[in-house]
Amino acid sequence: MNLVVDILRILLNVVWWIIVVQAILSWLVAFNVINTHNDFVRQIWGALDRMTEPMYRPIRRILPDFGGLDLSPLIVLVGLAIADRILVEVLISSYGL
């Protein structure tokens, strides 16, 4: 059981970092620090978008339109933090503490 919880926590951590990297990349693109005409940047941008869009889509349907402000990554990060806390509690309860 502990191994499964540890693997799930590692996967949550990887997803968390993917979302953070995508957010930073989107800011760099928005402020024209990096250019999406570069093939490498465009490939990274597309790969990150394909990985995160399935998580954002249901949240974007529920949230009202805030104009240029997208809060779906923040909500996904909060959900990941809650899921991690739940997994930690499962891990602690399995030790019988």
HELIX and SHEET records of a PDB file:
HELIX    1   1 ASN A    2  ALA A   30  1                                  29    
HELIX    2   2 ASP A   39  ILE A   62  1                                  24    
HELIX    3   3 SER A   72  TYR A   95  1                                  24    
END                                                                             
